[in-house]
Amino acid sequence: MTTPAGTPARTADVAVVGAGIIGLATAERLSAQGLSVTVVDGHGPASGATGASGGLVRALDLSTSAALSWAAEGLDRYLRRGPHGLWPEVREHGALTLFGADGAARAEDAAARVRAAGHTADVLDAKEITAAFPGIAPPEDGFGVHEPRAGWLPARAVAEAVLRDADRVTLLAPARALEITTAGSRVTGVRTTAGFVRARAVLLAAGVHSADLARTAGVELRLRTRSVSYCVFAPRTPVTGTLPTVLDTTTGAWLRRWDDGTGILAGAPSTVRDVPPVVTPGVPDAEAERVRGVVRHRCPGLVGAELVGGVTAFDALGPDGGGEVTAWPDPAGLVTATGWNGGGFKKAPAVGRYAAELLREAAS
Ligand SMILES: Cc1cc2nc3c(=O)[nH]c(=O)nc-3n(C[C@H](O)[C@H](O)[C@H](O)COP(=O)(O)OP(=O)(O)OC[C@H]3O[C@@H](n4cnc5c(N)ncnc54)[C@H](O)[C@@H]3O)c2cc1C
């Protein structure tokens, strides 16, 4: 690859490809450190997985200890509402992670790890869960880890607020990145449909599309799409009382109150891979039936509930499933942040902080 001839259209310390929550959180951190950043996006802010996100935030992440520490740092930053206290407020409905009857030790261990990461977490038994949250039916003789200061956020509004905080950031959109340009073994910038952006460091945070772009710089990323969608149900009888965000480890079901306070947003993990990377409003009836069939075990109020909305979308799935941030030695200056597999929103402030550290070094 070579640097295109001609005068560069723009110059920045760092070029970020992708104005999803990962790219924007990174751009904000770079900007706060005095670096100039150009963010390019083929459509506009939050037009990929971020705009479809359920926005559940909690410190607990059962995949890896690195993921838990990113999620805990992310929650902390969301609770502080960003560097200037201007991001939307976390809807602190609490988060409840449910385990089966054999899950006491796992629940105790998970709660201890959340506390070690600086957040409050209590273990509740099934009786205590039913008393505190009458809308939830825990697994028989099961347990829950309750994080009282967790909850959910409106993901698109957060992405827009992060961008507003990033005052040294120029957003170039619509501008589709076509190629990561290099000279020798260093990146020199990004060629886009809106011109060339010259930069000493480049972040690829374009979700699953990052793989094609990385290849233009000789880097192979193993990414696939995974179907992630949710339904919005209107229960026949309102689910009253506190309804925390719920993630059930026995069925995979997850839910929260919908933004209007009456409906319930609910999802169940899908094993469908390699779906088209598009976001579509609504869900097919068969998918709604599948989700209702899983989620009703934990939220009986959803039996017979009417489907009133939802989204059919995707996220990028990487080899380890939890997401990776990598500074590549060749070409130097290239950093990738990909593979969040349905959990990138809660981690984004921490991922952005870490990616910004790597990019700052790469740009110096
Ligand atoms: C339905 C759903 C619910 C979810 N719920 C949760 C949740 O409750 N909690 C949680 O933590 N996570 C959740 N997630 C996951 C989370 O939303 C994602 O992991 C996260 O938003 C990924 O952010 P990103 O910035 O990596 O990617 P994206 O948001 O996909 O951003 C990538 C951007 O790159 C741009 N782009 C792509 N190709 C190019 C190109 N060639 N040139 C320029 N720009 C390009 C796209 O337009 C897009 O804006 C959910 C995801 C989905 C789909």
The ligand as a MOL file (V3000), in Angstrom:
LIG
                    3D

  0  0  0     0  0            999 V3000
M  V30 BEGIN CTAB
M  V30 COUNTS 53 58 0 0 0
M  V30 BEGIN ATOM
M  V30 1 C -29.6910 -5.2960 19.6860 0
M  V30 2 C -28.4140 -5.0730 20.4520 0
M  V30 3 C -28.4750 -4.9260 21.8400 0
M  V30 4 C -27.3020 -4.7320 22.5600 0
M  V30 5 N -27.3640 -4.5300 23.9160 0
M  V30 6 C -26.2520 -4.2800 24.6190 0
M  V30 7 C -26.3180 -4.0080 26.0100 0
M  V30 8 O -27.4060 -4.0200 26.6060 0
M  V30 9 N -25.1580 -3.7240 26.6910 0
M  V30 10 C -23.9430 -3.7410 26.0480 0
M  V30 11 O -22.9230 -3.5100 26.7050 0
M  V30 12 N -23.8510 -3.9710 24.7100 0
M  V30 13 C -24.9720 -4.2340 24.0010 0
M  V30 14 N -24.8980 -4.4690 22.6540 0
M  V30 15 C -23.5800 -4.4760 22.0210 0
M  V30 16 C -23.0730 -3.0740 21.7710 0
M  V30 17 O -24.1180 -2.2350 21.3480 0
M  V30 18 C -21.9670 -3.1540 20.7120 0
M  V30 19 O -20.9690 -4.0680 21.1700 0
M  V30 20 C -21.3050 -1.8000 20.5010 0
M  V30 21 O -22.2740 -0.8260 20.2290 0
M  V30 22 C -20.3110 -1.9080 19.3580 0
M  V30 23 O -19.8130 -0.6160 19.1350 0
M  V30 24 P -18.7550 -0.3460 17.9830 0
M  V30 25 O -18.4180 1.0940 18.0840 0
M  V30 26 O -17.6680 -1.3570 18.0460 0
M  V30 27 O -19.5200 -0.7170 16.6190 0
M  V30 28 P -20.6970 0.0070 15.8440 0
M  V30 29 O -21.6320 0.7020 16.7410 0
M  V30 30 O -21.2390 -1.0120 14.9150 0
M  V30 31 O -19.9500 1.1480 15.0330 0
M  V30 32 C -19.1950 0.9220 13.8690 0
M  V30 33 C -19.3290 2.1510 12.9740 0
M  V30 34 O -18.4280 1.9850 11.8950 0
M  V30 35 C -19.0230 2.5350 10.7420 0
M  V30 36 N -18.3610 1.9460 9.5800 0
M  V30 37 C -18.3890 0.6660 9.1650 0
M  V30 38 N -17.6380 0.5180 8.0520 0
M  V30 39 C -17.1270 1.7270 7.7820 0
M  V30 40 C -16.2600 2.2150 6.7590 0
M  V30 41 N -15.7550 1.4250 5.7860 0
M  V30 42 N -15.9590 3.5330 6.7560 0
M  V30 43 C -16.4540 4.3640 7.7150 0
M  V30 44 N -17.2640 3.9440 8.7010 0
M  V30 45 C -17.5900 2.6400 8.7350 0
M  V30 46 C -20.4960 2.1720 10.8700 0
M  V30 47 O -21.2940 3.0720 10.1010 0
M  V30 48 C -20.7240 2.3150 12.3630 0
M  V30 49 O -21.2440 3.5900 12.7210 0
M  V30 50 C -26.0510 -4.6750 21.8980 0
M  V30 51 C -25.9940 -4.8040 20.5080 0
M  V30 52 C -27.1560 -4.9890 19.7870 0
M  V30 53 C -27.0830 -5.0880 18.2980 0
M  V30 END ATOM
M  V30 BEGIN BOND
M  V30 1 1 1 2
M  V30 2 1 2 3
M  V30 3 2 2 52
M  V30 4 2 3 4
M  V30 5 1 4 5
M  V30 6 1 4 50
M  V30 7 2 5 6
M  V30 8 1 6 7
M  V30 9 1 6 13
M  V30 10 2 7 8
M  V30 11 1 7 9
M  V30 12 1 9 10
M  V30 13 2 10 11
M  V30 14 1 10 12
M  V30 15 2 12 13
M  V30 16 1 13 14
M  V30 17 1 14 15
M  V30 18 1 14 50
M  V30 19 1 15 16
M  V30 20 1 16 17
M  V30 21 1 16 18
M  V30 22 1 18 19
M  V30 23 1 18 20
M  V30 24 1 20 21
M  V30 25 1 20 22
M  V30 26 1 22 23
M  V30 27 1 23 24
M  V30 28 2 24 25
M  V30 29 1 24 26
M  V30 30 1 24 27
M  V30 31 1 27 28
M  V30 32 2 28 29
M  V30 33 1 28 30
M  V30 34 1 28 31
M  V30 35 1 31 32
M  V30 36 1 32 33
M  V30 37 1 33 34
M  V30 38 1 33 48
M  V30 39 1 34 35
M  V30 40 1 35 36
M  V30 41 1 35 46
M  V30 42 1 36 37
M  V30 43 1 36 45
M  V30 44 2 37 38
M  V30 45 1 38 39
M  V30 46 1 39 40
M  V30 47 2 39 45
M  V30 48 1 40 41
M  V30 49 2 40 42
M  V30 50 1 42 43
M  V30 51 2 43 44
M  V30 52 1 44 45
M  V30 53 1 46 47
M  V30 54 1 46 48
M  V30 55 1 48 49
M  V30 56 2 50 51
M  V30 57 1 51 52
M  V30 58 1 52 53
M  V30 END BOND
M  V30 END CTAB
M  END
